[in-house]
Amino acid sequence: MPNTPPRSLPRWLQLVADTIVPPVCLSCQARVVEGDALCGTCWRDIAFIRPPLCDRLGLPLPFGGEGPLISAAAAADPPAWTRARAVAVYEAGGVMARLVTGMKYHDRHDARRLFGRWLASAGGDLLIDAELLIPVPLTRWRLVRRQFNQSAILAAELSQISGIPWSPFILMKTRSTRPQVELTGAARRDNLRGAFEVPRPVRQRLSGRRVVLIDDVVTTGATAEACTRALIGGGAARVDVLTLGRAPTPASVSP
């Protein structure tokens, strides 16, 4: 399967490697004790999303309560997916943003194992009964140009940790669209309408499955929404969304 990461080195061999080439922070390159990690300063820069949070959108909430909490945003405009989780708030210029853009645009894949661990932790409740991990796809032309799909790399890492199978061949992006960063709100949804589909030959592999959709960052949720609708239309029983970053959005609890 493409983008499958190599197995970790034996502990003794890793110690030898770390002695020859001392590990450094994945963000600022300061010396650290172990590889695939951040220094304390960079770690503190990341706004990890922890409970209490909105069960539907994964947004951090100002206070908690009993049972699943729903934000005002989710109550006013419920998403197509069932639940969403993200590792941290994605803020321009922050450490998380630098790590993600480094992977996505500058071929920096050295943080992939750390990303996998973060996703496994943030998405723990989504993964309990999940049956399939599906990355947000690129068009064939974009994949040829970039030579990798960052969402597929994340899905492969998470699959290795969780044991849940992943597939890059069930959800397809069938037409090119304008970059989402150029658009906002309704324009993003219009841009992606009909862009994703589940090919008929693979629908049997999806039918009745509980799916976790994997992506790097969710901003307005337009991409996740379009992918979710395609997966449900293709036969998925449930779709949850798991990402590294989530754009900051004001939220409040709704009764």
N, C-alpha and C positions, 0 to 999 in steps of 0.2 A: 504494500500500500504506500503511496507517495507521501513524502514528508515525515515518515516515521523516524523518530529520533533514535540514535544509537543507545545501547544499554550503558548504564553508568559503569565507570571503572571500578574494579575491586578497591576496597578501602586502602590497602597497603600501597597499591599503585597510585591512587589519588594523592596519598601523602608524599610519595616520591615526586610526583608531578608538581605539587604545590611547593615543594622545597626548591625545585629547579626554576620554576616560574611562579613566584608568589602570587596568590589571588588578590584581585583588586575589586573595588566597588564597581558594580555594573553601570553606575551613573557617572561618578566623578573620578574613578580610577584611583582613589585612595586605597592604601593597603587595608585588607580585611583578614580575619582569621581563616575563613573558609570561602571557597569559590561559590559561584551562583548566588551571590548575596549583595546587600547594600551596606554601606557604612551607616553608623548611627545618625549622622546629620541628614543624609538623604532619606533614610527611613522615616525620620520625623517630619519630613516635608510632605509625605503622602497622607492624604486624608482618607484613610480606610473607612469603608462604609460598614458599620456595625449596627445591630439592633439598638433601638427600635427603628424599623423601616417599613415602608409600604410594601405589602405582600405582592401586589400586582405590578408596580413599577420599579421596585427596588430602591426607591428614594429614601434617604435618611429623614427621620421624623424627629421633631423636637421633644417628644415625650412618648412613653409607652402605654401599655394596657394589656388586657387579657385577650388571648386569641389573635388571629391574623388582623393586622391593622391596614386600613385602606386610606390613602391620601385623598384629599379633595380633588386633585387632578385625575386620579384613577376613577373616582366616583362620577365625575363630570363627563369623562370621555374614556370608557373602559377599553383597554387594548385587546387585540385578538388573541394574544398569548395568555397563558394562565398565571404565571409568576415570572418575575425578573429579578436577577441579582447581578451586582457588579462589585468588583474588588474595591474600587476607590473612586472618588470624585476626580474627574478629568479636567484639570485647569491648565490653560495655555501657559507655557513657560515653567510649569512644575516638573518635578522628577518623573511622575507617571507619564506625563505628556512626552518628555524627552525619551523615555524608554520605549514608548509605543511608536513614536515617529521614527526613532532609530531603527526599529525592526521593520516598520512598514515602508519607509522610503530610503533607508541608507544601508540595507542589507546587514543590520546588526541583529544577529540571532542568538547572541550569547546569553540573553536573558530568558530564553524560552523555558528552561527548566524552572526558574523562579516563577515565571508566569503560570506554568502548569500547577505548581503548588498553591499559588494564590487562588487560582480558579477552583481548585478542589476544595479549598477552605471556604471561600465565599459561596460556592454553590452546593455545599454539603446537603442541604435539605432537598435540592432539586435532583441530586444524583442518587438518592436512596432507592427510588424505583424506576429510574430512567433506563431505557432500553437501547437508545441510539443517540450518538452525538453527531450533529450535522453542522458543518461550518457554513457561514454565509459565503456564497460562491462569487467568483469573478467571471466575466465573459472570457471566452477562449482567447480573444485578442489581447485583453488586458493581462491574462495569465502568461501569455507568450512574452509580452513586453516586460512584465515584472519578474517572471521566472519563478514566482512562488506566490502562494496565497497565505497571508499572515493568519487568517482565521483557521485555515487547515492545519497550520503549524500548531496553533493553540489546541485544536481539537485532538491532534495526535498526541501531544504532551499529556493532556487530560485523560485521554484513553489509556495511556500507559500507566498512569497513577491509579485510575479508578477501576480499570478492567472493563469499562463499558465500550463496546465497539463503536467505531466512527466510520463515516463514509463521505467522501467528497463527490460521489456520483449520483446521489439521489436528488438533491436540489440543484437546479441549473439556472444560470442567468443567461437568458436567451437573446437579449439585445443590449447594446451599449446605451448608457445614460450619461447625462451631465454629472460632473462631480458634485456630490451632495454639499460640499463645503461652500459651493457657489450659491446655494439655495436655502430658503427658510420655509418653515411651516407647510402650508398647503402645496407650495411649489415642489417640495421634496416628495410628497405623496404622489402628485401628478407625474413627476419624473420617473417614478418606479412602478407606476401602474402597469401590470402585465409583464414586467421584466423578468419575473422568476416563475419557474414551473417545475413540476415533477414529471419526468418523461414516463409515458405509459408502461414501457418495458420494466421499470423498476418499482412501480407502485405496489406490487405485492410485497416487496421488502419493507415498505413503509406502513402498510395497512395495519391499523390497530395499535401501532407502536407509540410509546411515550417518548417524546423527543426533547432533547435540549439543543437549542440553536446557539452556536458559538460565534462570537464576533469580538473585535478588539475594543470598539467604543460605540456606545449608543448616545446619540445627541437628541434628536426629536423623537426617535423611535420609528421613523418612517421605513427604514430598511428592515428592521425587525418585524414590523407590521406586515410589509409586503411578503417577506419570506414566510411568516407564520401562516398567512392566508393561503399561500401556495402549498405549504405542507399539509394543512388541514384539508384543502381541496384535493390533495393527492392521497388522503387516507389516514393521516396521523390522528391518533386518538387525543393527544394533548401535546402542546408545545410550550416549553419554558425557555427563557432567554438568559444566557450567562455571558457576561462581558468583563473585560479588564477595567474599562473606564465608563463613567457615566457623567454626562455634562451636568453641572450644578443647576438644579431647578427648584424654586421655592415649592414647598409642599406643607400641607397641614392635615391633621387627622380628620376624617369624616366619620360620623357615627354610623 
